[in-house]
């Protein structure tokens, strides 16, 4: 009898787990051959790495493979919380996730008890390309989806930015680095026309057949440059700090074909610390290994004036709360008072990268019946007014 030659695609397969523990969030910056680096760090032969990643991508276990960008340095962005009538919530979710390329993470959230901000059920990340306005885009979305209110919360600083769901499975509460979290600024970088030409193909997610050695050769041809020039420009962008990591993103919300989930609970933590202590607090939150994201954002009166936010995931709600309690205790030990805290739990969600290319924004404006030049002019007037 012939034995099955099916390639294992579950994340619990030992070889896949070794690969994913590296490929999710351990390949920083730009590399000329990122798959070779995944093989080197994981200790899995390159041929096996390519085979397993192709199989997991084809099966939907990995939802995308792509070179990430530090989009906060390439396009104005914000976390946006939306308040909508109950009968419009699902339709707004559908619109944001399917019709607005500039809304990235789209999540319906809830709290364990009625509390400040509970009316804001829909949460999105929003980026608009350079030359356009977050405020104008958010107001346009409000009209399109019928929101009654919204709060935009740009990141003033970032303290943690990673994924690593496989690596974080079983992580003990309180696990943290010896050093404080990094402080990353959100200043917008200006790119040359050549850099934008390279950036477009660079950031696009990989199709199954593109998971090969020397993966940038096709992208260089698309950009109209040689492979060497493509690599040189991408390395320059990486040195300027606008390239994130090369990453395999797991489908961590929906179950796989076998019913397995990478994670079940997605928690957005809120803390209010004294003004002037935001960076101190963010560095302490950011050193905790469970945090996939941590930021300084201003929640305003709608969210009890919280100013530190972060995201953690887990398979058990109680364990996620234990991680939160460990962070709370650590902040107290560090002498950083917290006068208010809350947890917003994620439910239905769709995760996609926000589009940041200016030509894509112009095309979208035309599709929804808005003049892109008017949007650009109004953004300029808004900027000039301060």
C-alpha positions in Angstrom: 0.0 0.0 0.0 1.2 3.5 -0.8 1.7 5.7 2.3 0.3 9.2 2.4 2.7 11.8 1.4 0.6 14.7 2.7 2.7 17.4 4.3 1.7 18.1 8.0 0.1 21.5 8.3 -1.0 21.7 12.0 0.9 24.1 14.2 1.3 21.3 16.8 3.5 19.3 14.4 7.0 19.5 16.0 8.8 20.6 12.8 6.1 23.2 12.0 6.3 24.5 15.6 10.1 25.0 15.3 9.6 26.9 12.0 6.8 29.1 13.3 8.5 29.9 16.5 11.0 31.7 14.3 9.0 32.8 11.3 6.2 34.5 13.1 8.2 37.4 14.6 11.9 36.6 14.8 13.1 37.7 11.4 13.7 41.4 11.9 14.3 44.0 9.1 14.9 43.1 5.5 16.9 40.1 4.3 17.9 39.1 0.8 16.8 35.5 1.5 14.5 35.5 4.6 13.5 31.8 4.1 17.2 30.8 4.4 17.4 32.8 7.6 14.3 31.0 9.0 16.0 27.7 8.2 19.2 28.8 9.8 17.7 30.0 13.1 15.1 27.1 13.4 17.7 24.4 12.5 15.2 23.0 9.9 16.7 22.4 6.4 15.7 25.0 3.9 13.9 22.6 1.6 11.7 21.5 4.5 11.0 25.1 5.5 9.9 26.0 2.1 7.7 22.8 1.8 6.1 23.3 5.2 5.4 27.0 4.7 3.9 26.4 1.3 1.7 23.7 2.7 0.5 25.8 5.7 -0.2 28.8 3.5 -2.2 26.7 1.0 -4.2 25.1 3.8 -5.0 28.5 5.4 -3.2 27.8 8.6 -0.9 30.6 7.7 -3.1 33.4 6.4 -0.3 35.5 4.9 3.5 35.7 4.4 4.9 39.1 3.9 7.5 41.7 4.6 6.0 44.0 7.2 6.6 47.7 7.3 6.8 50.1 10.2 3.6 51.6 8.8 3.4 54.1 11.7 6.5 55.7 10.1 5.1 55.6 6.5 1.5 56.8 6.9 -0.5 58.7 9.5 -2.3 56.1 11.6 -4.6 55.7 14.6 -6.6 53.2 16.6 -10.3 54.1 16.1 -13.1 53.0 18.4 -16.6 53.3 16.9 -20.0 53.5 18.5 -22.8 52.3 16.3 -26.5 51.3 16.7 -26.8 47.6 17.5 -28.5 46.9 14.2 -25.6 48.5 12.2 -22.7 46.9 14.0 -22.3 43.8 11.8 -22.7 45.8 8.6 -20.1 48.3 9.7 -17.7 45.4 10.4 -18.3 44.0 6.9 -17.7 47.4 5.3 -14.5 48.1 7.3 -13.1 44.6 6.7 -14.0 44.2 3.0 -14.5 47.7 1.5 -12.0 49.9 3.2 -8.4 49.0 2.4 -7.1 51.5 4.9 -8.7 49.8 7.9 -6.4 47.0 9.1 -7.4 45.1 12.3 -11.2 45.2 12.5 -12.5 43.7 15.8 -15.8 43.7 17.6 -15.0 44.1 21.3 -16.9 43.8 24.6 -16.2 44.3 28.3 -17.0 42.0 31.2 -19.2 44.6 32.8 -20.8 47.9 31.6 -18.0 50.4 32.0 -16.5 53.5 30.5 -16.3 53.0 26.7 -18.5 49.9 26.6 -20.7 51.5 23.9 -17.7 51.5 21.5 -18.0 48.0 20.2 -16.1 48.2 16.8 -12.4 48.8 16.9 -10.2 49.3 13.9 -6.6 50.3 13.1 -6.6 53.0 10.4 -3.8 54.3 8.2 -4.1 56.8 5.4 -1.3 57.5 2.9 0.9 60.5 3.1 -0.9 63.6 1.9 -4.3 62.6 3.2 -6.0 63.0 6.6 -7.0 60.5 9.3 -9.7 62.9 10.5 -11.2 63.4 7.1 -11.1 59.6 6.3 -12.7 58.7 9.7 -15.5 61.3 9.2 -16.1 59.8 5.7 -16.3 56.3 7.2 -18.7 57.5 9.9 -21.1 58.6 7.3 -20.7 55.5 5.2 -21.3 53.0 8.1 -23.7 55.1 10.2 -21.6 55.4 13.3 -23.0 57.7 16.0 -19.5 58.5 17.5 -15.9 57.6 17.2 -12.6 58.2 18.9 -9.3 58.3 17.0 -6.2 57.5 19.1 -2.9 58.0 17.2 0.1 56.2 18.8 2.5 58.7 20.4 5.0 56.0 21.1 5.3 52.2 20.6 6.8 49.9 23.2 6.2 46.4 21.8 5.3 45.2 18.3 5.4 41.5 17.5 3.2 38.4 17.1 4.7 35.0 18.0 1.6 33.2 19.0 3.3 29.8 18.8 6.2 31.1 20.8 3.9 32.5 23.5 1.9 29.3 24.0 2.4 28.2 27.6 4.3 31.3 28.6 4.1 31.8 32.4 2.5 35.0 33.6 5.0 37.6 34.5 7.6 36.5 32.0 9.5 39.6 31.0 12.8 40.7 29.6 15.7 42.0 31.8 15.7 45.3 29.8 12.7 47.7 29.5 10.7 47.7 26.3 12.0 49.8 23.4 10.6 53.2 22.7 9.8 53.6 19.0 8.7 57.0 17.7 6.0 57.5 15.1 7.6 60.3 12.9 6.7 60.0 9.2 9.5 59.3 6.8 9.6 60.8 3.4 10.5 58.4 0.6 11.9 59.0 -2.9 10.0 57.9 -6.0 12.4 54.9 -6.4 11.8 53.8 -2.8 8.0 53.9 -3.3 8.4 51.8 -6.4 10.3 49.2 -4.5 8.1 49.4 -1.4 4.9 48.4 -3.3 6.1 45.0 -4.5 8.2 44.5 -1.3 5.2 44.7 1.0 2.7 42.5 -1.0 2.0 39.2 0.6 3.4 36.0 -1.0 1.4 33.5 -3.1 2.2 29.8 -2.5 4.3 29.6 -5.6 6.4 32.5 -4.5 7.7 30.8 -1.4 11.1 29.9 -2.9 14.8 30.7 -2.6 15.7 34.2 -3.7 12.1 35.3 -3.3 12.7 39.0 -4.3 13.7 38.3 -8.0 10.1 38.5 -9.2 9.4 41.6 -7.1 12.5 43.3 -8.5 11.2 42.7 -12.0 7.8 44.1 -11.0 9.5 47.2 -9.7 11.5 47.6 -12.9 14.9 47.3 -11.3 17.6 44.7 -11.0 17.6 42.2 -8.1 20.7 43.9 -6.7 19.2 47.3 -6.9 15.9 46.1 -5.3 17.9 44.5 -2.4 20.0 47.7 -2.0 17.0 50.0 -1.8 15.2 47.6 0.6 18.2 47.5 2.8 18.4 51.2 2.8 14.7 51.4 3.9 15.5 48.9 6.6 18.4 51.0 7.9 16.1 54.0 8.0 13.8 52.1 10.3 10.7 51.8 8.1 10.9 48.0 7.5 9.4 45.8 10.2 9.9 42.0 10.1 9.5 39.3 7.6 6.6 37.3 9.0 4.3 34.3 8.6 0.9 35.4 10.0 -1.2 32.5 11.5 -4.9 32.4 11.2 -5.2 32.8 15.0 -8.9 33.5 15.3 -10.7 31.0 13.1 -10.2 27.3 13.7 -8.2 25.1 11.3 -9.8 22.3 9.3 -9.1 20.0 12.3 -10.8 22.5 14.7 -7.5 23.7 16.2 -7.1 27.4 17.2 -3.9 29.2 17.6 -5.4 31.4 20.3 -8.9 32.0 21.6 -8.8 35.2 23.6 -7.7 38.6 22.3 -7.5 41.2 25.1 -6.9 44.9 24.7 -5.6 46.2 28.0 -6.1 49.8 29.1 -4.2 51.6 31.9 -4.3 55.2 33.1 -1.0 56.4 34.5 -0.1 60.0 35.6 0.7 62.5 32.8 4.4 62.5 32.4 4.8 58.8 33.2 3.5 57.4 29.9 7.0 56.4 28.6 8.0 54.9 31.9 4.9 52.8 32.1 5.0 51.8 28.4 8.6 50.6 28.8 7.5 48.4 31.7 4.5 47.0 30.0 6.5 46.5 26.8 9.1 44.3 28.5 6.4 41.6 29.3 6.8 38.8 26.7 3.0 38.2 26.4 2.4 41.6 24.9 2.2 41.6 21.1 1.5 45.3 21.0 1.9 48.2 23.5 1.5 51.9 22.9 1.0 55.3 24.4 -2.4 56.4 23.1 -4.7 59.0 24.6 -8.2 57.5 25.2 -9.8 60.8 26.2 -13.0 61.1 28.3 -14.6 58.3 26.3 -12.2 55.8 27.8 -11.6 57.4 31.3 -8.5 59.2 30.0 -6.4 56.0 29.7 -3.0 56.5 28.1 -1.3 53.1 27.9 -2.8 50.3 25.8 -1.6 46.9 24.8 -2.8 43.6 23.3 -2.2 40.1 24.5 -3.6 36.7 23.3 -4.1 33.4 24.9 -6.1 30.1 24.7 -7.6 30.5 28.2 -9.3 33.6 29.5 -8.2 33.1 33.1 -4.5 32.8 32.0 -4.8 36.0 30.0 -6.1 37.7 33.1 -3.2 36.3 35.1 -0.8 37.9 32.7 -2.7 41.2 33.1 -2.5 40.9 36.9 1.3 40.2 36.7 1.7 43.4 34.6 -0.4 45.4 37.1 1.8 44.1 40.0 4.9 44.9 38.1 3.8 48.5 37.4 3.1 48.9 41.2 6.5 47.5 42.0 8.1 50.0 39.5 6.4 52.9 41.4 4.0 53.7 38.6 0.5 54.4 39.9 -2.5 53.1 37.9 -5.7 55.0 38.7 -7.9 53.1 36.2 -7.6 49.9 34.1 -9.9 47.9 31.9 -10.0 45.0 29.5 -11.8 45.0 26.1 -12.2 41.4 24.8 -12.0 40.7 21.1 -14.8 38.8 19.4 -15.3 38.6 15.6 -12.2 39.9 13.9 -10.6 40.3 10.5 -6.9 41.2 10.3 -5.3 42.7 7.2 -2.5 45.1 6.5 -3.6 48.7 5.9 -2.9 50.0 2.5 -0.5 53.0 2.5 0.1 53.7 -1.2 -1.1 57.1 -2.3 -2.3 55.9 -5.7 -4.5 53.3 -4.0 -6.1 56.0 -1.9 -6.9 58.1 -4.9 -8.5 55.0 -6.6 -10.6 54.3 -3.5 -11.8 57.8 -3.3 -13.1 57.7 -6.9 -14.8 54.3 -6.2 -16.8 55.8 -3.3 -17.6 59.0 -5.2 -15.2 61.4 -3.5 -12.8 63.7 -5.3 -9.2 62.7 -4.2 -7.9 66.1 -4.9 -10.5 67.6 -2.6 -9.4 65.2 0.1 -5.8 66.1 -0.5 -6.5 69.8 -0.4 -8.5 69.6 2.8 -5.8 67.5 4.4 -3.3 70.2 3.5 -5.5 72.9 5.0 -6.0 70.9 8.1 -2.2 70.5 8.4 -1.6 74.2 7.9 -4.1 75.0 10.6 -2.1 72.9 13.0 
